[in-house]
Amino acid sequence: MKKSYDIVIVGAGVIGLSVANALLNFDCKLSIAVLEKENAIGSHASGRNSGVIHAGFYYSPETLKARFCAEGNIALKRLCEINQIPIRNTGKIVVAQNYEESKVLQSLYNRGLTNGVELHLLEARELKRIEPLAVTQEAFIWSPTTSVSDPKRVLEVMSKQFLAMGGEVILNAKLEKTEPGRSLVSGNLIKHKHLVNCAGAQADRIAHTVNVGLDYAMIPFMGMYRAVEEKRLPIRTLIYPVPNPVHPFLGVHFTLTIDNKTKIGPTSLMVPGRENYSIFDKWTYRDFQESMTASLNFFRGDPLNVLRLLTSEIRKIRASTLIQEASKLVPSATTIENWAKKPAGIRAQLVHKPTQTLEQDYVVRSGEGSTHILNAVSPGWTSSIPFSSWVVEQYIRSSI
């Protein structure tokens, strides 16, 4: 670790590494260090995500998610192809469980077309041609550009690209304190012209220490999955329900993995800790206090819907309930036994305190000599390349 850098980036996940590469593509002479508090890159959300390369049709056209997801789909696939990272071009369907949901498909389809996504709204009789195991009411959406790849391989490539251009990744480097122009990192004082906070679930905490993003709080949601060998439940494509119109979760769905598993999930269970990958593990009193404060704020905004969310998600801890929920999309799921647990992930969901609502879009804020990416949850992996270039252009370029 040197004593001075042009840029210090906190967090060696997909956003941190994408920002690092975008900066060196802008100016290859910059001295940049990416700090990672763990002993490996991508130890949290980036290395635990589903690997789905989303198409970009869920998101309201005015959002950053809509702006960058479709473009990111192309950019991420290109990176995978150039670097020989496996891609499964599975496509994806969104099915309706009742006639009311079938009406929602039309608006979801229209939104996708507005976002520039290739999409097809098809009659139910055509479903057997694309996915024989699924069921729907009246109609379904077919998204041919949705794919699956390997997040860890992508992170490795991004890290190698950054190192090859002269960047530095420093592992076991904990940011203990920061202020304009300098930071204390694992007991070492380092200077910098600009700090970029890409710390994921810890990003709001870092931002708050320099009085940025004080109108946001964080609720960690744990997502648990179960899986079987693909040959036991040989679906052809990813299968999703119509999304919840109130909360930014996609419901229990089926995905295929790069290592030939069929996976169901996730849950969206509120937990105390931001790295709380099992229910009773790795959380502190501070975690609990902050999570409770944010959760109460969220609850006050819409008590009835929050109670419905909590009730439904707690039930899904039981495998039988999760499988029953999944069987609404693929009835034969109930005939499969011995679904294995998959590693859980944390969705670090921001709550906007003034409106008492969950933040639905990416959130970036500026501080003195710093930029803070407070919210880059799904489809953050898909969007990472163009989104990071935009962050550099809009927030960092003028300050270095």
C-alpha positions as CSV (number, residue, x, y, z in Angstrom):
1,M,0.0,0.0,0.0
2,K,1.4,3.4,-1.1
3,K,0.9,6.6,0.9
4,S,-0.9,8.5,-1.8
5,Y,-3.2,7.8,-4.7
6,D,-5.2,9.8,-7.2
7,I,-8.3,7.7,-6.5
8,V,-9.2,5.3,-3.7
9,I,-12.2,3.0,-4.3
10,V,-13.8,1.2,-1.4
11,G,-15.1,-2.2,-2.3
12,A,-13.9,-4.9,-4.8
13,G,-17.2,-6.0,-6.0
14,V,-18.5,-5.6,-9.5
15,I,-19.3,-1.9,-9.1
16,G,-16.0,-1.1,-7.5
17,L,-14.0,-2.9,-10.2
18,S,-16.1,-1.5,-13.0
19,V,-15.6,2.0,-11.7
20,A,-11.8,1.3,-11.4
21,N,-11.6,0.1,-15.1
22,A,-13.8,3.0,-16.3
23,L,-11.4,5.5,-14.6
24,L,-8.3,3.9,-16.2
25,N,-10.0,3.8,-19.6
26,F,-10.6,7.6,-19.1
27,D,-7.0,8.3,-18.0
28,C,-4.5,5.4,-17.9
29,K,-2.0,7.6,-15.9
30,L,-4.2,7.7,-12.8
31,S,-2.9,5.9,-9.7
32,I,-5.9,4.0,-8.3
33,A,-6.2,1.6,-5.3
34,V,-9.3,-0.6,-4.8
35,L,-9.6,-1.5,-1.1
36,E,-11.3,-4.7,-0.1
37,K,-11.9,-5.5,3.6
38,E,-12.1,-9.3,3.0
39,N,-9.3,-11.6,1.8
40,A,-10.8,-12.0,-1.6
41,I,-12.7,-9.9,-4.2
42,G,-16.5,-10.3,-4.5
43,S,-17.0,-11.9,-1.1
44,H,-20.4,-10.5,-0.6
45,A,-23.3,-9.5,-3.0
46,S,-21.3,-9.6,-6.2
47,G,-20.0,-13.1,-5.7
48,R,-23.3,-14.4,-4.4
49,N,-25.7,-13.1,-7.0
50,S,-27.8,-15.4,-9.3
51,G,-25.7,-14.8,-12.4
52,V,-28.8,-13.7,-14.4
53,I,-28.0,-11.2,-17.1
54,H,-31.3,-9.3,-17.0
55,A,-32.9,-7.8,-20.2
56,G,-34.2,-4.6,-18.6
57,F,-37.9,-4.6,-19.0
58,Y,-39.0,-4.4,-15.3
59,Y,-37.9,-0.8,-14.7
60,S,-39.7,2.5,-15.2
61,P,-38.3,4.2,-18.3
62,E,-37.2,7.3,-16.4
63,T,-34.9,5.3,-14.0
64,L,-31.2,4.7,-14.1
65,K,-32.0,1.0,-14.0
66,A,-33.9,1.2,-17.3
67,R,-31.2,3.4,-18.8
68,F,-28.4,1.0,-18.1
69,C,-29.7,-2.5,-17.8
70,A,-30.4,-3.2,-21.6
71,E,-27.1,-1.6,-22.5
72,G,-25.4,-3.5,-19.7
73,N,-26.8,-6.8,-21.0
74,I,-25.0,-6.3,-24.3
75,A,-21.7,-5.1,-22.6
76,L,-21.6,-7.9,-20.0
77,K,-22.2,-10.6,-22.7
78,R,-19.4,-9.0,-24.8
79,L,-17.0,-9.2,-21.9
80,C,-17.9,-12.8,-21.3
81,E,-17.5,-13.8,-25.0
82,I,-14.2,-12.0,-25.4
83,N,-12.8,-13.7,-22.2
84,Q,-14.4,-17.1,-22.9
85,I,-16.6,-17.0,-19.8
86,P,-19.5,-19.4,-20.3
87,I,-22.9,-17.9,-21.1
88,R,-26.2,-19.7,-21.2
89,N,-28.6,-17.9,-23.5
90,T,-31.7,-19.4,-21.7
91,G,-34.1,-16.6,-22.2
92,K,-36.8,-16.0,-19.7
93,I,-40.6,-16.1,-19.3
94,V,-42.9,-14.2,-17.0
95,V,-46.1,-16.0,-16.3
96,A,-49.5,-15.0,-14.8
97,Q,-51.0,-16.9,-11.9
98,N,-54.5,-15.5,-12.4
99,Y,-56.5,-13.3,-14.8
100,E,-55.7,-10.1,-12.9
101,E,-51.9,-10.7,-13.3
102,S,-52.4,-11.5,-17.0
103,K,-53.7,-7.9,-17.4
104,V,-50.5,-6.6,-15.8
105,L,-48.4,-8.4,-18.4
106,Q,-49.5,-5.9,-21.1
107,S,-48.1,-2.9,-19.1
108,L,-44.9,-4.8,-18.3
109,Y,-44.5,-5.6,-22.0
110,N,-45.1,-1.9,-23.0
111,R,-42.6,-0.8,-20.5
112,G,-40.0,-3.2,-21.9
113,L,-40.6,-1.9,-25.5
114,T,-40.2,1.7,-24.2
115,N,-36.9,0.6,-22.6
116,G,-35.7,-0.7,-26.0
117,V,-35.8,-4.4,-25.0
118,E,-36.6,-7.2,-27.4
119,L,-39.7,-8.7,-25.9
120,H,-42.7,-10.8,-27.0
121,L,-46.2,-11.0,-25.4
122,L,-47.6,-14.4,-26.4
123,E,-50.8,-16.3,-25.9
124,A,-50.9,-19.1,-23.3
125,R,-51.2,-21.8,-26.0
126,E,-47.7,-21.0,-27.2
127,L,-46.1,-21.6,-23.8
128,K,-45.6,-25.4,-24.4
129,R,-43.3,-24.5,-27.3
130,I,-41.0,-22.5,-25.1
131,E,-41.3,-24.0,-21.7
132,P,-43.5,-27.2,-21.4
133,L,-43.2,-27.4,-17.6
134,A,-44.6,-24.0,-16.8
135,V,-48.2,-22.8,-16.6
136,T,-49.9,-19.4,-17.1
137,Q,-53.2,-17.7,-17.4
138,E,-54.1,-16.3,-20.9
139,A,-50.7,-14.9,-21.8
140,F,-47.0,-14.7,-20.9
141,I,-43.9,-12.6,-21.7
142,W,-40.9,-14.1,-23.5
143,S,-37.6,-12.4,-23.1
144,P,-35.0,-14.0,-25.5
145,T,-32.1,-11.8,-24.4
146,T,-32.1,-12.8,-20.7
147,S,-29.1,-15.1,-20.0
148,V,-27.0,-16.6,-17.3
149,S,-23.3,-16.5,-16.6
150,D,-20.7,-16.8,-13.8
151,P,-20.3,-13.7,-11.6
152,K,-17.1,-14.9,-10.0
153,R,-15.4,-15.4,-13.4
154,V,-16.5,-12.0,-14.4
155,L,-15.1,-10.4,-11.3
156,E,-11.8,-12.2,-11.9
157,V,-11.6,-10.8,-15.4
158,M,-12.4,-7.3,-14.3
159,S,-9.7,-7.5,-11.6
160,K,-7.1,-8.8,-14.1
161,Q,-8.0,-6.0,-16.5
162,F,-7.6,-3.4,-13.8
163,L,-4.2,-4.8,-12.6
164,A,-2.9,-5.0,-16.2
165,M,-3.6,-1.3,-16.6
166,G,-1.5,-0.5,-13.5
167,G,-4.2,-0.5,-10.8
168,E,-3.8,-2.0,-7.3
169,V,-6.2,-4.2,-5.4
170,I,-5.5,-4.3,-1.7
171,L,-7.1,-7.1,0.3
172,N,-7.7,-7.2,4.0
173,A,-7.9,-3.4,3.9
174,K,-10.5,-2.0,6.2
175,L,-11.5,1.7,5.9
176,E,-11.5,2.9,9.5
177,K,-12.0,6.6,8.9
178,T,-12.2,9.0,6.0
179,E,-12.3,12.7,5.5
180,P,-11.6,14.9,2.4
181,G,-8.2,14.1,1.0
182,R,-7.2,11.3,3.3
183,S,-8.3,8.0,4.9
184,L,-7.2,5.7,7.6
185,V,-7.0,2.1,6.2
186,S,-6.0,-0.7,8.5
187,G,-4.0,1.6,10.7
188,N,-2.3,3.3,7.7
189,L,-2.9,6.9,6.6
190,I,-3.2,7.3,2.9
191,K,-3.9,10.4,0.9
192,H,-6.1,10.7,-2.2
193,K,-7.6,13.3,-4.5
194,H,-11.0,11.5,-4.6
195,L,-12.6,8.6,-2.7
196,V,-15.3,6.4,-4.4
197,N,-17.5,4.5,-2.0
198,C,-18.6,1.3,-3.6
199,A,-19.0,-0.6,-0.4
200,G,-22.4,-2.2,-1.1
201,A,-24.1,-3.1,2.1
202,Q,-21.7,-0.9,4.1
203,A,-21.9,2.1,1.7
204,D,-24.5,4.1,3.7
205,R,-22.4,3.8,6.9
206,I,-19.3,5.2,5.1
207,A,-21.4,8.0,3.5
208,H,-23.0,9.0,6.9
209,T,-19.5,9.5,8.5
210,V,-19.0,12.4,6.0
211,N,-22.6,13.6,6.2
212,V,-23.7,12.2,2.9
213,G,-26.9,10.3,2.3
214,L,-28.4,11.1,5.7
215,D,-31.9,10.8,4.3
216,Y,-31.4,7.0,3.8
217,A,-31.3,4.0,6.1
218,M,-30.5,0.4,5.2
219,I,-32.6,-2.8,5.7
220,P,-30.8,-6.1,4.9
221,F,-32.9,-8.7,3.2
222,M,-31.6,-12.3,3.1
223,G,-32.3,-14.3,0.0
224,M,-32.2,-18.1,0.4
225,Y,-32.4,-20.5,-2.5
226,R,-32.8,-24.3,-3.0
227,A,-31.5,-26.3,-6.0
228,V,-31.6,-29.7,-7.6
229,E,-29.6,-31.2,-10.5
230,E,-31.1,-29.8,-13.7
231,K,-31.8,-33.3,-15.1
232,R,-34.2,-33.8,-12.3
233,L,-36.3,-30.8,-13.2
234,P,-35.2,-30.0,-16.8
235,I,-36.7,-26.5,-17.4
236,R,-35.6,-24.9,-20.6
237,T,-35.7,-21.2,-19.6
238,L,-35.9,-19.0,-16.5
239,I,-39.4,-18.7,-15.1
240,Y,-40.6,-15.7,-13.1
241,P,-44.0,-14.6,-11.8
242,V,-45.5,-11.1,-12.4
243,P,-43.5,-8.8,-10.0
244,N,-44.9,-7.2,-6.9
245,P,-46.1,-3.8,-7.8
246,V,-45.2,-2.3,-4.4
247,H,-41.9,-3.8,-3.4
248,P,-38.7,-4.1,-5.5
249,F,-38.6,-7.9,-5.3
250,L,-39.3,-10.4,-8.2
251,G,-41.0,-13.1,-6.2
252,V,-40.1,-16.8,-6.0
253,H,-38.8,-17.9,-9.4
254,F,-36.9,-20.6,-11.3
255,T,-33.4,-20.0,-12.6
256,L,-30.8,-22.2,-14.3
257,T,-27.2,-22.0,-13.2
258,I,-23.9,-22.2,-15.1
259,D,-23.1,-25.5,-13.4
260,N,-26.4,-27.2,-14.5
261,K,-28.6,-26.7,-11.4
262,T,-32.3,-25.8,-11.4
263,K,-32.8,-23.3,-8.6
264,I,-35.9,-21.9,-6.8
265,G,-36.1,-18.8,-4.6
266,P,-35.3,-16.4,-3.2
267,T,-36.8,-15.4,0.1
268,S,-36.8,-11.7,1.0
269,L,-36.4,-12.0,4.7
270,M,-35.5,-9.0,6.8
271,V,-32.5,-9.8,9.0
272,P,-30.4,-7.8,11.5
273,G,-27.0,-8.1,9.8
274,R,-25.6,-6.8,6.5
275,E,-23.5,-9.9,6.2
276,N,-26.0,-12.1,8.0
277,Y,-25.9,-15.2,5.7
278,S,-27.6,-17.5,8.1
279,I,-30.4,-16.4,10.4
280,F,-28.4,-16.4,13.7
281,D,-24.9,-15.7,12.4
282,K,-22.7,-12.6,12.1
283,W,-24.6,-9.6,13.3
284,T,-23.9,-7.1,16.0
285,Y,-25.9,-4.9,18.3
286,R,-25.2,-2.0,16.0
287,D,-26.5,-4.0,13.0
288,F,-29.7,-4.9,15.0
289,Q,-30.3,-1.3,16.1
290,E,-29.8,0.2,12.6
291,S,-31.9,-2.5,10.9
292,M,-34.7,-2.1,13.4
293,T,-34.7,1.7,13.0
294,A,-34.9,1.4,9.2
295,S,-37.5,-1.3,9.4
296,L,-39.8,0.7,11.7
297,N,-39.4,3.7,9.3
298,F,-40.4,1.4,6.4
299,F,-43.3,-0.1,8.4
300,R,-44.8,3.3,9.2
301,G,-44.9,4.1,5.5
302,D,-47.3,1.3,4.5
303,P,-48.1,-1.0,7.6
304,L,-50.5,-3.3,5.8
305,N,-48.3,-4.1,2.8
306,V,-45.2,-4.5,5.1
307,L,-47.0,-7.0,7.3
308,R,-48.1,-9.0,4.2
309,L,-44.5,-9.0,3.1
310,L,-43.1,-10.1,6.5
311,T,-45.8,-12.8,6.9
312,S,-45.2,-14.3,3.4
313,E,-41.4,-14.2,3.6
314,I,-41.2,-15.8,7.1
315,R,-43.2,-18.8,5.8
316,K,-40.8,-19.4,3.0
317,I,-38.0,-20.3,5.4
318,R,-39.6,-23.8,5.3
319,A,-38.6,-25.7,2.2
320,S,-42.1,-27.1,1.8
321,T,-43.5,-23.6,1.6
322,L,-40.9,-22.3,-0.8
323,I,-41.5,-25.4,-3.1
324,Q,-45.3,-24.9,-2.9
325,E,-44.8,-21.2,-3.9
326,A,-42.6,-22.3,-6.9
327,S,-45.2,-24.9,-7.9
328,K,-47.6,-22.2,-8.9
329,L,-45.2,-21.6,-11.9
330,V,-44.1,-25.2,-12.4
331,P,-46.6,-27.7,-10.9
332,S,-44.1,-30.6,-11.1
333,A,-41.8,-28.9,-8.6
334,T,-43.7,-30.6,-5.8
335,T,-42.7,-34.1,-7.1
336,I,-39.0,-33.3,-6.6
337,E,-37.5,-34.3,-3.3
338,N,-34.3,-33.3,-1.5
339,W,-33.9,-29.7,-2.6
340,A,-30.4,-28.7,-1.4
341,K,-29.7,-25.3,0.2
342,K,-27.7,-22.9,-1.8
343,P,-25.5,-20.1,-0.3
344,A,-27.7,-17.2,0.8
345,G,-27.2,-13.6,-0.3
346,I,-28.0,-10.2,1.2
347,R,-30.0,-7.5,-0.7
348,A,-29.0,-4.3,1.0
349,Q,-32.2,-2.3,0.4
350,L,-32.2,1.5,1.1
351,V,-35.2,3.1,2.8
352,H,-35.8,6.7,1.9
353,K,-36.7,8.1,5.3
354,P,-38.7,11.2,4.3
355,T,-41.1,9.1,2.2
356,Q,-40.8,5.9,4.3
357,T,-40.4,3.8,1.1
358,L,-37.9,1.4,-0.3
359,E,-35.6,3.0,-2.9
360,Q,-36.4,1.6,-6.4
361,D,-33.5,3.0,-8.3
362,Y,-29.7,3.4,-8.2
363,V,-28.6,6.2,-5.8
364,V,-25.4,8.1,-6.2
365,R,-24.4,11.1,-4.0
366,S,-21.5,13.5,-4.0
367,G,-19.5,14.6,-0.9
368,E,-16.4,16.8,-0.6
369,G,-13.7,14.9,-2.5
370,S,-15.8,11.8,-2.6
371,T,-18.6,10.0,-4.5
372,H,-20.9,7.5,-2.8
373,I,-22.8,4.8,-4.7
374,L,-25.5,4.1,-2.0
375,N,-27.8,1.8,-4.0
376,A,-26.7,-0.5,-6.8
377,V,-28.8,-3.6,-6.1
378,S,-30.3,-5.8,-8.9
379,P,-29.8,-5.4,-11.8
380,G,-26.5,-3.9,-10.6
381,W,-24.4,-6.7,-11.9
382,T,-26.0,-6.5,-15.4
383,S,-25.8,-2.7,-15.5
384,S,-22.3,-2.4,-14.0
385,I,-20.2,-1.5,-17.1
386,P,-22.3,1.4,-18.5
387,F,-23.5,2.5,-15.1
388,S,-19.9,2.8,-13.8
389,S,-18.8,4.8,-16.9
390,W,-21.7,7.2,-16.3
391,V,-20.7,7.6,-12.6
392,V,-17.1,8.5,-13.7
393,E,-18.4,10.9,-16.3
394,Q,-21.0,12.6,-14.1
395,Y,-19.5,12.5,-10.7
396,I,-15.7,11.9,-10.7
397,R,-14.1,13.1,-13.9
398,S,-14.4,16.8,-13.1
399,S,-12.8,16.4,-9.7
400,I,-9.5,14.8,-10.8
